[in-house]
Amino acid sequence: MKTYTPKAADITREWWVVDAQDKTLGRLATQIAGLLMGKHKPMYAPHMDVGDYVVVINVAGIRVTGGKMDNKIYYRHTGYPGGIKKATFREVFSTHPTRVVEHAVKGMLPRNRLGRAMFKKLKVYAGPDHPHQAQVTKAGKIL
């Protein structure tokens, strides 16, 4: 029995709209990462990008459990010596709520060019409006 490998012509991509209002960050990020990778499809192959596009709305209403608001710290480096910067979840969420979801999902994707291609299919918006109404047809799903 031969192993099935999807061809580029076989891949069909759908658009999913995910409402993040009152959802837990980590649980939502795992569902989104699975959609981006295509794990929900029977033709899933770990070496190919067979995933769908995901539009996340209402990110400003996301929840976190425990003391993560003040204890979770995001680090970044400026590129200069001694340039490590850190910010708590509360600080990052108050200024750029979309970055929190993007960071959580990006950490669950492969760390190579395939993961970067998957990450480009993620669209995150703080409010309920998004500019992808034309792409999201009746076949678009809502979690």
N, CA, C and O atoms as CSV, one atom per row, in Angstrom:
chain,resi,resn,atom,element,x,y,z
A,1,MET,N,N,0.843,-1.176,0.000
A,1,MET,CA,C,0.000,0.000,0.000
A,1,MET,C,C,0.889,1.240,0.000
A,1,MET,O,O,1.791,1.361,0.829
A,2,LYS,N,N,0.636,2.151,-0.922
A,2,LYS,CA,C,1.449,3.346,-1.034
A,2,LYS,C,C,0.922,4.449,-0.128
A,2,LYS,O,O,-0.279,4.544,0.125
A,3,THR,N,N,1.831,5.273,0.350
A,3,THR,CA,C,1.467,6.407,1.180
A,3,THR,C,C,0.942,7.532,0.299
A,3,THR,O,O,1.529,7.849,-0.735
A,4,TYR,N,N,-0.156,8.125,0.714
A,4,TYR,CA,C,-0.743,9.226,-0.049
A,4,TYR,C,C,-0.001,10.515,0.255
A,4,TYR,O,O,0.225,10.850,1.418
A,5,THR,N,N,0.379,11.239,-0.792
A,5,THR,CA,C,0.988,12.553,-0.650
A,5,THR,C,C,0.168,13.539,-1.461
A,5,THR,O,O,-0.003,13.348,-2.665
A,6,PRO,N,N,-0.344,14.589,-0.833
A,6,PRO,CA,C,-1.161,15.548,-1.584
A,6,PRO,C,C,-0.318,16.335,-2.589
A,6,PRO,O,O,0.841,16.659,-2.328
A,7,LYS,N,N,-0.912,16.631,-3.720
A,7,LYS,CA,C,-0.269,17.454,-4.739
A,7,LYS,C,C,-0.720,18.900,-4.540
A,7,LYS,O,O,-1.735,19.160,-3.894
A,8,ALA,N,N,0.025,19.811,-5.088
A,8,ALA,CA,C,-0.311,21.227,-4.946
A,8,ALA,C,C,-1.669,21.543,-5.573
A,8,ALA,O,O,-2.382,22.425,-5.094
A,9,ALA,N,N,-2.027,20.832,-6.631
A,9,ALA,CA,C,-3.317,21.064,-7.296
A,9,ALA,C,C,-4.485,20.534,-6.469
A,9,ALA,O,O,-5.618,20.980,-6.654
A,10,ASP,N,N,-4.233,19.594,-5.562
A,10,ASP,CA,C,-5.297,18.999,-4.748
A,10,ASP,C,C,-5.708,19.882,-3.567
A,10,ASP,O,O,-6.773,19.681,-2.984
A,11,ILE,N,N,-4.872,20.853,-3.217
A,11,ILE,CA,C,-5.107,21.649,-2.013
A,11,ILE,C,C,-6.162,22.710,-2.286
A,11,ILE,O,O,-6.021,23.522,-3.202
A,12,THR,N,N,-7.220,22.695,-1.482
A,12,THR,CA,C,-8.236,23.744,-1.515
A,12,THR,C,C,-8.252,24.409,-0.157
A,12,THR,O,O,-8.318,23.743,0.876
A,13,ARG,N,N,-8.191,25.721,-0.168
A,13,ARG,CA,C,-8.123,26.470,1.092
A,13,ARG,C,C,-9.457,27.163,1.357
A,13,ARG,O,O,-10.024,27.805,0.473
A,14,GLU,N,N,-9.945,27.022,2.579
A,14,GLU,CA,C,-11.148,27.704,3.008
A,14,GLU,C,C,-10.767,28.856,3.923
A,14,GLU,O,O,-9.620,28.966,4.358
A,15,TRP,N,N,-11.733,29.704,4.207
A,15,TRP,CA,C,-11.528,30.822,5.134
A,15,TRP,C,C,-12.367,30.563,6.379
A,15,TRP,O,O,-13.580,30.377,6.288
A,16,TRP,N,N,-11.725,30.551,7.533
A,16,TRP,CA,C,-12.393,30.365,8.812
A,16,TRP,C,C,-12.433,31.696,9.550
A,16,TRP,O,O,-11.451,32.438,9.565
A,17,VAL,N,N,-13.573,31.991,10.159
A,17,VAL,CA,C,-13.695,33.169,11.015
A,17,VAL,C,C,-13.850,32.670,12.445
A,17,VAL,O,O,-14.778,31.922,12.755
A,18,VAL,N,N,-12.936,33.090,13.314
A,18,VAL,CA,C,-12.929,32.644,14.704
A,18,VAL,C,C,-13.210,33.847,15.593
A,18,VAL,O,O,-12.489,34.843,15.531
A,19,ASP,N,N,-14.238,33.768,16.409
A,19,ASP,CA,C,-14.573,34.827,17.359
A,19,ASP,C,C,-13.876,34.525,18.675
A,19,ASP,O,O,-14.156,33.507,19.307
A,20,ALA,N,N,-12.963,35.408,19.094
A,20,ALA,CA,C,-12.156,35.180,20.284
A,20,ALA,C,C,-12.781,35.751,21.549
A,20,ALA,O,O,-12.176,35.682,22.619
A,21,GLN,N,N,-13.969,36.309,21.447
A,21,GLN,CA,C,-14.619,36.911,22.610
A,21,GLN,C,C,-14.834,35.879,23.714
A,21,GLN,O,O,-15.472,34.851,23.486
A,22,ASP,N,N,-14.310,36.144,24.902
A,22,ASP,CA,C,-14.442,35.299,26.103
A,22,ASP,C,C,-13.875,33.900,25.914
A,22,ASP,O,O,-14.344,32.964,26.562
A,23,LYS,N,N,-12.885,33.727,25.049
A,23,LYS,CA,C,-12.204,32.444,24.883
A,23,LYS,C,C,-10.861,32.492,25.601
A,23,LYS,O,O,-10.263,33.560,25.735
A,24,THR,N,N,-10.389,31.345,26.060
A,24,THR,CA,C,-9.095,31.253,26.719
A,24,THR,C,C,-7.996,31.255,25.658
A,24,THR,O,O,-8.109,30.580,24.634
A,25,LEU,N,N,-6.938,32.016,25.910
A,25,LEU,CA,C,-5.901,32.251,24.905
A,25,LEU,C,C,-5.246,30.968,24.409
A,25,LEU,O,O,-5.186,30.750,23.199
A,26,GLY,N,N,-4.760,30.127,25.288
A,26,GLY,CA,C,-4.034,28.933,24.874
A,26,GLY,C,C,-4.894,27.925,24.153
A,26,GLY,O,O,-4.458,27.329,23.167
A,27,ARG,N,N,-6.110,27.723,24.627
A,27,ARG,CA,C,-7.011,26.769,23.987
A,27,ARG,C,C,-7.410,27.238,22.592
A,27,ARG,O,O,-7.522,26.437,21.663
A,28,LEU,N,N,-7.620,28.534,22.460
A,28,LEU,CA,C,-7.960,29.098,21.158
A,28,LEU,C,C,-6.763,28.998,20.204
A,28,LEU,O,O,-6.931,28.695,19.023
A,29,ALA,N,N,-5.557,29.253,20.720
A,29,ALA,CA,C,-4.359,29.223,19.881
A,29,ALA,C,C,-4.090,27.822,19.335
A,29,ALA,O,O,-3.620,27.688,18.205
A,30,THR,N,N,-4.375,26.779,20.109
A,30,THR,CA,C,-4.160,25.421,19.609
A,30,THR,C,C,-5.129,25.085,18.481
A,30,THR,O,O,-4.750,24.424,17.514
A,31,GLN,N,N,-6.372,25.534,18.597
A,31,GLN,CA,C,-7.346,25.301,17.523
A,31,GLN,C,C,-6.938,26.042,16.252
A,31,GLN,O,O,-7.031,25.496,15.153
A,32,ILE,N,N,-6.486,27.288,16.406
A,32,ILE,CA,C,-6.081,28.084,15.255
A,32,ILE,C,C,-4.862,27.463,14.584
A,32,ILE,O,O,-4.806,27.379,13.357
A,33,ALA,N,N,-3.885,27.027,15.377
A,33,ALA,CA,C,-2.675,26.419,14.811
A,33,ALA,C,C,-3.018,25.147,14.036
A,33,ALA,O,O,-2.432,24.884,12.986
A,34,GLY,N,N,-3.958,24.364,14.546
A,34,GLY,CA,C,-4.384,23.165,13.836
A,34,GLY,C,C,-5.042,23.478,12.505
A,34,GLY,O,O,-4.844,22.754,11.529
A,35,LEU,N,N,-5.828,24.557,12.455
A,35,LEU,CA,C,-6.462,24.968,11.201
A,35,LEU,C,C,-5.422,25.465,10.199
A,35,LEU,O,O,-5.512,25.171,9.007
A,36,LEU,N,N,-4.432,26.224,10.689
A,36,LEU,CA,C,-3.390,26.742,9.803
A,36,LEU,C,C,-2.530,25.621,9.223
A,36,LEU,O,O,-2.100,25.702,8.073
A,37,MET,N,N,-2.280,24.580,10.012
A,37,MET,CA,C,-1.477,23.464,9.536
A,37,MET,C,C,-2.270,22.509,8.655
A,37,MET,O,O,-1.690,21.799,7.834
A,38,GLY,N,N,-3.594,22.484,8.817
A,38,GLY,CA,C,-4.433,21.597,8.033
A,38,GLY,C,C,-4.674,20.263,8.690
A,38,GLY,O,O,-5.025,19.301,8.007
A,39,LYS,N,N,-4.498,20.170,10.006
A,39,LYS,CA,C,-4.663,18.893,10.702
A,39,LYS,C,C,-6.112,18.415,10.724
A,39,LYS,O,O,-6.371,17.251,11.031
A,40,HIS,N,N,-7.049,19.285,10.405
A,40,HIS,CA,C,-8.460,18.897,10.389
A,40,HIS,C,C,-8.856,18.247,9.061
A,40,HIS,O,O,-9.984,17.774,8.916
A,41,LYS,N,N,-7.946,18.221,8.102
A,41,LYS,CA,C,-8.250,17.667,6.784
A,41,LYS,C,C,-7.749,16.232,6.684
A,41,LYS,O,O,-6.719,15.896,7.267
A,42,PRO,N,N,-8.456,15.391,5.959
A,42,PRO,CA,C,-7.982,14.016,5.777
A,42,PRO,C,C,-6.720,13.930,4.925
A,42,PRO,O,O,-6.008,12.928,4.987
A,43,MET,N,N,-6.430,14.952,4.137
A,43,MET,CA,C,-5.242,14.941,3.283
A,43,MET,C,C,-4.035,15.581,3.962
A,43,MET,O,O,-3.076,15.943,3.280
A,44,TYR,N,N,-4.055,15.729,5.274
A,44,TYR,CA,C,-2.957,16.377,6.007
A,44,TYR,C,C,-1.636,15.656,5.775
A,44,TYR,O,O,-1.557,14.429,5.835
A,45,ALA,N,N,-0.609,16.441,5.509
A,45,ALA,CA,C,0.749,15.931,5.383
A,45,ALA,C,C,1.669,16.900,6.131
A,45,ALA,O,O,1.619,18.103,5.875
A,46,PRO,N,N,2.497,16.409,7.039
A,46,PRO,CA,C,3.310,17.324,7.853
A,46,PRO,C,C,4.378,18.069,7.068
A,46,PRO,O,O,4.913,19.063,7.559
A,47,HIS,N,N,4.703,17.616,5.860
A,47,HIS,CA,C,5.745,18.270,5.086
A,47,HIS,C,C,5.202,19.265,4.062
A,47,HIS,O,O,5.970,19.839,3.289
A,48,MET,N,N,3.878,19.475,4.050
A,48,MET,CA,C,3.260,20.406,3.112
A,48,MET,C,C,2.314,21.346,3.840
A,48,MET,O,O,1.784,21.026,4.904
A,49,ASP,N,N,2.116,22.511,3.242
A,49,ASP,CA,C,1.178,23.487,3.781
A,49,ASP,C,C,-0.181,23.247,3.138
A,49,ASP,O,O,-0.450,23.739,2.042
A,50,VAL,N,N,-1.035,22.492,3.819
A,50,VAL,CA,C,-2.365,22.189,3.303
A,50,VAL,C,C,-3.453,22.892,4.104
A,50,VAL,O,O,-4.638,22.614,3.919
A,51,GLY,N,N,-3.056,23.808,4.999
A,51,GLY,CA,C,-3.990,24.454,5.910
A,51,GLY,C,C,-4.833,25.528,5.262
A,51,GLY,O,O,-4.669,25.851,4.085
A,52,ASP,N,N,-5.745,26.079,6.056
A,52,ASP,CA,C,-6.687,27.083,5.603
A,52,ASP,C,C,-6.302,28.457,6.147
A,52,ASP,O,O,-5.419,28.589,6.994
A,53,TYR,N,N,-6.993,29.478,5.632
A,53,TYR,CA,C,-6.843,30.835,6.145
A,53,TYR,C,C,-7.708,30.981,7.393
A,53,TYR,O,O,-8.798,30.415,7.466
A,54,VAL,N,N,-7.222,31.739,8.373
A,54,VAL,CA,C,-7.970,31.945,9.615
A,54,VAL,C,C,-8.018,33.438,9.912
A,54,VAL,O,O,-6.984,34.104,9.962
A,55,VAL,N,N,-9.232,33.960,10.109
A,55,VAL,CA,C,-9.445,35.347,10.500
A,55,VAL,C,C,-9.951,35.322,11.937
A,55,VAL,O,O,-10.993,34.730,12.221
A,56,VAL,N,N,-9.218,35.964,12.841
A,56,VAL,CA,C,-9.594,36.003,14.256
A,56,VAL,C,C,-10.104,37.402,14.556
A,56,VAL,O,O,-9.414,38.392,14.312
A,57,ILE,N,N,-11.328,37.475,15.091
A,57,ILE,CA,C,-11.926,38.770,15.427
A,57,ILE,C,C,-12.188,38.844,16.932
A,57,ILE,O,O,-12.162,37.829,17.628
A,58,ASN,N,N,-12.438,40.041,17.415
A,58,ASN,CA,C,-12.745,40.312,18.823
A,58,ASN,C,C,-11.629,39.840,19.758
A,58,ASN,O,O,-11.904,39.261,20.809
A,59,VAL,N,N,-10.390,40.083,19.383
A,59,VAL,CA,C,-9.256,39.662,20.204
A,59,VAL,C,C,-9.191,40.467,21.496
A,59,VAL,O,O,-8.630,39.995,22.484
A,60,ALA,N,N,-9.750,41.665,21.505
A,60,ALA,CA,C,-9.713,42.500,22.702
A,60,ALA,C,C,-10.514,41.885,23.848
A,60,ALA,O,O,-10.356,42.305,24.995
A,61,GLY,N,N,-11.368,40.904,23.569
A,61,GLY,CA,C,-12.169,40.267,24.608
A,61,GLY,C,C,-11.653,38.907,25.037
A,61,GLY,O,O,-12.405,38.120,25.611
A,62,ILE,N,N,-10.391,38.613,24.774
A,62,ILE,CA,C,-9.820,37.302,25.110
A,62,ILE,C,C,-9.507,37.222,26.603
A,62,ILE,O,O,-9.279,38.241,27.255
A,63,ARG,N,N,-9.500,35.994,27.136
A,63,ARG,CA,C,-9.224,35.787,28.558
A,63,ARG,C,C,-7.941,34.976,28.739
A,63,ARG,O,O,-7.518,34.244,27.844
A,64,VAL,N,N,-7.339,35.124,29.909
A,64,VAL,CA,C,-6.237,34.256,30.332
A,64,VAL,C,C,-6.548,33.786,31.744
A,64,VAL,O,O,-7.249,34.471,32.489
A,65,THR,N,N,-6.029,32.621,32.115
A,65,THR,CA,C,-6.323,32.045,33.413
A,65,THR,C,C,-5.203,32.335,34.400
A,65,THR,O,O,-4.089,32.688,34.015
A,66,GLY,N,N,-5.518,32.183,35.662
A,66,GLY,CA,C,-4.512,32.340,36.710
A,66,GLY,C,C,-3.982,33.761,36.790
A,66,GLY,O,O,-4.714,34.723,36.555
A,67,GLY,N,N,-2.712,33.886,37.121
A,67,GLY,CA,C,-2.083,35.197,37.273
A,67,GLY,C,C,-1.275,35.605,36.058
A,67,GLY,O,O,-0.316,36.368,36.176
A,68,LYS,N,N,-1.655,35.100,34.882
A,68,LYS,CA,C,-0.871,35.383,33.680
A,68,LYS,C,C,-0.891,36.849,33.279
A,68,LYS,O,O,0.023,37.308,32.594
A,69,MET,N,N,-1.904,37.588,33.685
A,69,MET,CA,C,-1.961,39.007,33.328
A,69,MET,C,C,-0.714,39.754,33.801
A,69,MET,O,O,-0.193,40.610,33.086
A,70,ASP,N,N,-0.237,39.432,34.996
A,70,ASP,CA,C,0.918,40.142,35.545
A,70,ASP,C,C,2.177,39.289,35.584
A,70,ASP,O,O,3.275,39.843,35.649
A,71,ASN,N,N,2.063,37.965,35.548
A,71,ASN,CA,C,3.235,37.096,35.674
A,71,ASN,C,C,3.832,36.673,34.338
A,71,ASN,O,O,5.025,36.374,34.271
A,72,LYS,N,N,3.035,36.641,33.271
A,72,LYS,CA,C,3.560,36.241,31.957
A,72,LYS,C,C,4.346,37.401,31.368
A,72,LYS,O,O,3.856,38.529,31.302
A,73,ILE,N,N,5.574,37.113,30.940
A,73,ILE,CA,C,6.459,38.161,30.430
A,73,ILE,C,C,6.865,37.832,29.002
A,73,ILE,O,O,7.250,36.702,28.698
A,74,TYR,N,N,6.777,38.821,28.137
A,74,TYR,CA,C,7.212,38.710,26.750
A,74,TYR,C,C,8.568,39.392,26.621
A,74,TYR,O,O,8.740,40.534,27.049
A,75,TYR,N,N,9.538,38.683,26.026
A,75,TYR,CA,C,10.876,39.217,25.836
A,75,TYR,C,C,11.105,39.513,24.358
A,75,TYR,O,O,10.584,38.822,23.483
A,76,ARG,N,N,11.895,40.554,24.096
A,76,ARG,CA,C,12.342,40.846,22.743
A,76,ARG,C,C,13.704,41.508,22.845
A,76,ARG,O,O,14.057,42.055,23.889
A,77,HIS,N,N,14.467,41.461,21.768
A,77,HIS,CA,C,15.801,42.031,21.761
A,77,HIS,C,C,15.912,43.046,20.644
A,77,HIS,O,O,15.429,42.816,19.536
A,78,THR,N,N,16.550,44.175,20.938
A,78,THR,CA,C,16.664,45.259,19.967
A,78,THR,C,C,17.726,44.989,18.920
A,78,THR,O,O,17.706,45.590,17.846
A,79,GLY,N,N,18.658,44.086,19.222
A,79,GLY,CA,C,19.755,43.825,18.316
A,79,GLY,C,C,21.041,44.493,18.758
A,79,GLY,O,O,22.099,44.253,18.177
A,80,TYR,N,N,20.959,45.324,19.774
A,80,TYR,CA,C,22.134,45.997,20.316
A,80,TYR,C,C,22.568,45.312,21.608
A,80,TYR,O,O,21.753,44.664,22.264
A,81,PRO,N,N,23.841,45.446,21.981
A,81,PRO,CA,C,24.296,44.839,23.238
A,81,PRO,C,C,23.502,45.389,24.428
A,81,PRO,O,O,23.321,46.599,24.569
A,82,GLY,N,N,23.039,44.478,25.272
A,82,GLY,CA,C,22.243,44.885,26.432
A,82,GLY,C,C,20.844,45.339,26.063
A,82,GLY,O,O,20.195,46.031,26.847
A,83,GLY,N,N,20.370,44.966,24.892
A,83,GLY,CA,C,19.100,45.472,24.397
A,83,GLY,C,C,17.916,44.578,24.665
A,83,GLY,O,O,16.956,44.598,23.895
A,84,ILE,N,N,17.942,43.790,25.730
A,84,ILE,CA,C,16.802,42.922,26.044
A,84,ILE,C,C,15.687,43.783,26.640
A,84,ILE,O,O,15.923,44.576,27.551
A,85,LYS,N,N,14.495,43.621,26.125
A,85,LYS,CA,C,13.330,44.355,26.613
A,85,LYS,C,C,12.306,43.332,27.078
A,85,LYS,O,O,12.193,42.253,26.496
A,86,LYS,N,N,11.570,43.662,28.113
A,86,LYS,CA,C,10.524,42.765,28.572
A,86,LYS,C,C,9.279,43.562,28.926
A,86,LYS,O,O,9.353,44.713,29.356
A,87,ALA,N,N,8.144,42.923,28.737
A,87,ALA,CA,C,6.854,43.537,29.027
A,87,ALA,C,C,5.918,42.449,29.517
A,87,ALA,O,O,5.984,41.310,29.054
A,88,THR,N,N,5.051,42.796,30.450
A,88,THR,CA,C,4.091,41.826,30.965
A,88,THR,C,C,2.936,41.668,29.973
A,88,THR,O,O,2.781,42.459,29.042
A,89,PHE,N,N,2.144,40.643,30.194
A,89,PHE,CA,C,0.984,40.392,29.347
A,89,PHE,C,C,0.040,41.590,29.369
A,89,PHE,O,O,-0.490,41.986,28.330
A,90,ARG,N,N,-0.166,42.157,30.534
A,90,ARG,CA,C,-1.085,43.289,30.672
A,90,ARG,C,C,-0.625,44.481,29.835
A,90,ARG,O,O,-1.446,45.148,29.205
A,91,GLU,N,N,0.688,44.756,29.824
A,91,GLU,CA,C,1.220,45.881,29.063
A,91,GLU,C,C,1.072,45.660,27.561
A,91,GLU,O,O,0.649,46.556,26.831
A,92,VAL,N,N,1.423,44.458,27.107
A,92,VAL,CA,C,1.330,44.164,25.676
A,92,VAL,C,C,-0.129,44.132,25.235
A,92,VAL,O,O,-0.463,44.639,24.164
A,93,PHE,N,N,-0.992,43.545,26.044
A,93,PHE,CA,C,-2.407,43.411,25.691
A,93,PHE,C,C,-3.102,44.769,25.641
A,93,PHE,O,O,-3.994,44.976,24.819
A,94,SER,N,N,-2.705,45.695,26.510
A,94,SER,CA,C,-3.356,47.009,26.518
A,94,SER,C,C,-2.958,47.846,25.310
A,94,SER,O,O,-3.754,48.657,24.838
A,95,THR,N,N,-1.730,47.664,24.794
A,95,THR,CA,C,-1.299,48.461,23.648
A,95,THR,C,C,-1.575,47.769,22.314
A,95,THR,O,O,-2.082,48.398,21.385
A,96,HIS,N,N,-1.244,46.469,22.210
A,96,HIS,CA,C,-1.414,45.725,20.964
A,96,HIS,C,C,-2.035,44.356,21.262
A,96,HIS,O,O,-1.302,43.373,21.377
A,97,PRO,N,N,-3.361,44.264,21.391
A,97,PRO,CA,C,-3.971,42.976,21.750
A,97,PRO,C,C,-3.793,41.895,20.678
A,97,PRO,O,O,-3.849,40.708,20.999
A,98,THR,N,N,-3.585,42.269,19.441
A,98,THR,CA,C,-3.428,41.271,18.390
A,98,THR,C,C,-2.103,40.524,18.514
A,98,THR,O,O,-2.023,39.353,18.141
A,99,ARG,N,N,-1.075,41.172,19.026
A,99,ARG,CA,C,0.238,40.535,19.151
A,99,ARG,C,C,0.218,39.349,20.098
A,99,ARG,O,O,1.000,38.412,19.936
A,100,VAL,N,N,-0.660,39.378,21.078
A,100,VAL,CA,C,-0.737,38.289,22.049
A,100,VAL,C,C,-1.168,37.000,21.356
A,100,VAL,O,O,-0.574,35.946,21.580
A,101,VAL,N,N,-2.193,37.081,20.522
A,101,VAL,CA,C,-2.683,35.900,19.806
A,101,VAL,C,C,-1.659,35.455,18.762
A,101,VAL,O,O,-1.402,34.260,18.615
A,102,GLU,N,N,-1.081,36.403,18.046
A,102,GLU,CA,C,-0.078,36.058,17.038
A,102,GLU,C,C,1.113,35.342,17.665
A,102,GLU,O,O,1.612,34.362,17.112
A,103,HIS,N,N,1.567,35.824,18.812
A,103,HIS,CA,C,2.711,35.212,19.500
A,103,HIS,C,C,2.375,33.795,19.966
A,103,HIS,O,O,3.198,32.887,19.849
A,104,ALA,N,N,1.160,33.610,20.497
A,104,ALA,CA,C,0.754,32.293,20.991
A,104,ALA,C,C,0.639,31.286,19.849
A,104,ALA,O,O,1.070,30.141,19.989
A,105,VAL,N,N,0.064,31.700,18.727
A,105,VAL,CA,C,-0.105,30.792,17.593
A,105,VAL,C,C,1.240,30.504,16.936
A,105,VAL,O,O,1.509,29.365,16.554
A,106,LYS,N,N,2.082,31.514,16.799
A,106,LYS,CA,C,3.377,31.329,16.146
A,106,LYS,C,C,4.246,30.334,16.907
A,106,LYS,O,O,5.033,29.605,16.302
A,107,GLY,N,N,4.106,30.302,18.227
A,107,GLY,CA,C,4.870,29.352,19.022
A,107,GLY,C,C,4.412,27.916,18.846
A,107,GLY,O,O,5.125,26.993,19.240
A,108,MET,N,N,3.237,27.706,18.264
A,108,MET,CA,C,2.705,26.359,18.061
A,108,MET,C,C,2.885,25.853,16.632
A,108,MET,O,O,2.470,24.740,16.310
A,109,LEU,N,N,3.498,26.661,15.782
A,109,LEU,CA,C,3.747,26.266,14.398
A,109,LEU,C,C,5.187,25.799,14.238
A,109,LEU,O,O,6.026,26.099,15.088
A,110,PRO,N,N,5.493,25.067,13.163
A,110,PRO,CA,C,6.875,24.623,12.941
A,110,PRO,C,C,7.822,25.811,12.807
A,110,PRO,O,O,7.436,26.878,12.328
A,111,ARG,N,N,9.071,25.610,13.239
A,111,ARG,CA,C,10.056,26.686,13.200
A,111,ARG,C,C,10.948,26.544,11.971
A,111,ARG,O,O,12.144,26.276,12.085
A,112,ASN,N,N,10.351,26.727,10.800
A,112,ASN,CA,C,11.072,26.671,9.540
A,112,ASN,C,C,10.271,27.462,8.507
A,112,ASN,O,O,9.307,28.141,8.862
A,113,ARG,N,N,10.662,27.381,7.228
A,113,ARG,CA,C,9.970,28.186,6.223
A,113,ARG,C,C,8.537,27.719,6.025
A,113,ARG,O,O,7.692,28.501,5.587
A,114,LEU,N,N,8.247,26.464,6.337
A,114,LEU,CA,C,6.880,25.970,6.250
A,114,LEU,C,C,6.008,26.647,7.309
A,114,LEU,O,O,4.876,27.035,7.023
A,115,GLY,N,N,6.526,26.789,8.524
A,115,GLY,CA,C,5.795,27.469,9.579
A,115,GLY,C,C,5.570,28.941,9.272
A,115,GLY,O,O,4.519,29.494,9.594
A,116,ARG,N,N,6.553,29.572,8.652
A,116,ARG,CA,C,6.404,30.975,8.274
A,116,ARG,C,C,5.338,31.138,7.199
A,116,ARG,O,O,4.599,32.123,7.202
A,117,ALA,N,N,5.253,30.187,6.288
A,117,ALA,CA,C,4.205,30.234,5.262
A,117,ALA,C,C,2.827,30.031,5.883
A,117,ALA,O,O,1.859,30.667,5.467
A,118,MET,N,N,2.735,29.153,6.872
A,118,MET,CA,C,1.465,28.929,7.560
A,118,MET,C,C,1.041,30.166,8.329
A,118,MET,O,O,-0.141,30.510,8.359
A,119,PHE,N,N,2.007,30.840,8.953
A,119,PHE,CA,C,1.701,32.011,9.774
A,119,PHE,C,C,1.165,33.167,8.928
A,119,PHE,O,O,0.397,33.989,9.429
A,120,LYS,N,N,1.555,33.240,7.665
A,120,LYS,CA,C,1.078,34.313,6.793
A,120,LYS,C,C,-0.415,34.201,6.513
A,120,LYS,O,O,-1.035,35.176,6.089
A,121,LYS,N,N,-1.001,33.032,6.742
A,121,LYS,CA,C,-2.435,32.843,6.497
A,121,LYS,C,C,-3.285,33.232,7.705
A,121,LYS,O,O,-4.504,33.065,7.682
A,122,LEU,N,N,-2.653,33.750,8.757
A,122,LEU,CA,C,-3.374,34.176,9.958
A,122,LEU,C,C,-3.632,35.677,9.893
A,122,LEU,O,O,-2.708,36.461,9.676
A,123,LYS,N,N,-4.883,36.076,10.081
A,123,LYS,CA,C,-5.274,37.481,10.093
A,123,LYS,C,C,-5.964,37.751,11.429
A,123,LYS,O,O,-6.971,37.115,11.740
A,124,VAL,N,N,-5.439,38.678,12.219
A,124,VAL,CA,C,-5.945,38.926,13.568
A,124,VAL,C,C,-6.409,40.374,13.675
A,124,VAL,O,O,-5.708,41.291,13.249
A,125,TYR,N,N,-7.606,40.575,14.253
A,125,TYR,CA,C,-8.176,41.906,14.412
A,125,TYR,C,C,-8.750,42.058,15.816
A,125,TYR,O,O,-9.346,41.127,16.358
A,126,ALA,N,N,-8.564,43.240,16.397
A,126,ALA,CA,C,-8.994,43.489,17.772
A,126,ALA,C,C,-10.509,43.608,17.889
A,126,ALA,O,O,-11.086,43.210,18.901
A,127,GLY,N,N,-11.145,44.142,16.880
A,127,GLY,CA,C,-12.585,44.343,16.921
A,127,GLY,C,C,-13.347,43.337,16.074
A,127,GLY,O,O,-12.769,42.378,15.563
A,128,PRO,N,N,-14.667,43.565,15.925
A,128,PRO,CA,C,-15.490,42.615,15.167
A,128,PRO,C,C,-15.413,42.786,13.649
A,128,PRO,O,O,-15.876,41.916,12.911
A,129,ASP,N,N,-14.837,43.888,13.174
A,129,ASP,CA,C,-14.793,44.150,11.737
A,129,ASP,C,C,-13.475,43.663,11.140
A,129,ASP,O,O,-12.419,43.759,11.766
A,130,HIS,N,N,-13.560,43.136,9.911
A,130,HIS,CA,C,-12.359,42.715,9.200
A,130,HIS,C,C,-12.568,42.938,7.705
A,130,HIS,O,O,-13.704,42.911,7.231
A,131,PRO,N,N,-11.477,43.161,6.950
A,131,PRO,CA,C,-11.607,43.460,5.523
A,131,PRO,C,C,-11.654,42.228,4.617
A,131,PRO,O,O,-11.402,42.344,3.418
A,132,HIS,N,N,-11.969,41.066,5.159
A,132,HIS,CA,C,-11.949,39.837,4.373
A,132,HIS,C,C,-13.355,39.283,4.126
A,132,HIS,O,O,-13.529,38.074,3.972
A,133,GLN,N,N,-14.346,40.160,4.089
A,133,GLN,CA,C,-15.717,39.711,3.878
A,133,GLN,C,C,-15.895,39.035,2.524
A,133,GLN,O,O,-16.676,38.092,2.396
A,134,ALA,N,N,-15.170,39.513,1.511
A,134,ALA,CA,C,-15.323,38.940,0.170
A,134,ALA,C,C,-14.768,37.520,0.107
A,134,ALA,O,O,-15.299,36.687,-0.628
A,135,GLN,N,N,-13.706,37.226,0.866
A,135,GLN,CA,C,-13.117,35.891,0.836
A,135,GLN,C,C,-13.957,34.894,1.622
A,135,GLN,O,O,-14.095,33.738,1.222
A,136,VAL,N,N,-14.518,35.343,2.743
A,136,VAL,CA,C,-15.304,34.459,3.599
A,136,VAL,C,C,-16.678,34.291,2.954
A,136,VAL,O,O,-17.529,35.175,3.047
A,137,THR,N,N,-16.884,33.162,2.308
A,137,THR,CA,C,-18.149,32.902,1.636
A,137,THR,C,C,-19.055,32.125,2.566
A,137,THR,O,O,-18.788,32.035,3.764
A,138,LYS,N,N,-20.119,31.565,2.030
A,138,LYS,CA,C,-21.018,30.754,2.845
A,138,LYS,C,C,-20.326,29.498,3.325
A,138,LYS,O,O,-20.731,28.907,4.326
A,139,ALA,N,N,-19.275,29.081,2.614
A,139,ALA,CA,C,-18.524,27.897,3.036
A,139,ALA,C,C,-17.602,28.207,4.212
A,139,ALA,O,O,-17.081,27.290,4.847
A,140,GLY,N,N,-17.391,29.511,4.515
A,140,GLY,CA,C,-16.557,29.881,5.649
A,140,GLY,C,C,-17.165,29.407,6.951
A,140,GLY,O,O,-18.383,29.451,7.128
A,141,LYS,N,N,-16.350,28.970,7.830
A,141,LYS,CA,C,-16.810,28.373,9.083
A,141,LYS,C,C,-16.624,29.367,10.241
A,141,LYS,O,O,-15.800,30.280,10.170
A,142,ILE,N,N,-17.394,29.169,11.283
A,142,ILE,CA,C,-17.257,29.967,12.505
A,142,ILE,C,C,-17.153,29.000,13.669
A,142,ILE,O,O,-18.033,28.163,13.876
A,143,LEU,N,N,-16.086,29.117,14.419
A,143,LEU,CA,C,-15.923,28.267,15.605
A,143,LEU,C,C,-16.714,28.808,16.762
A,143,LEU,O,O,-16.700,28.225,17.846
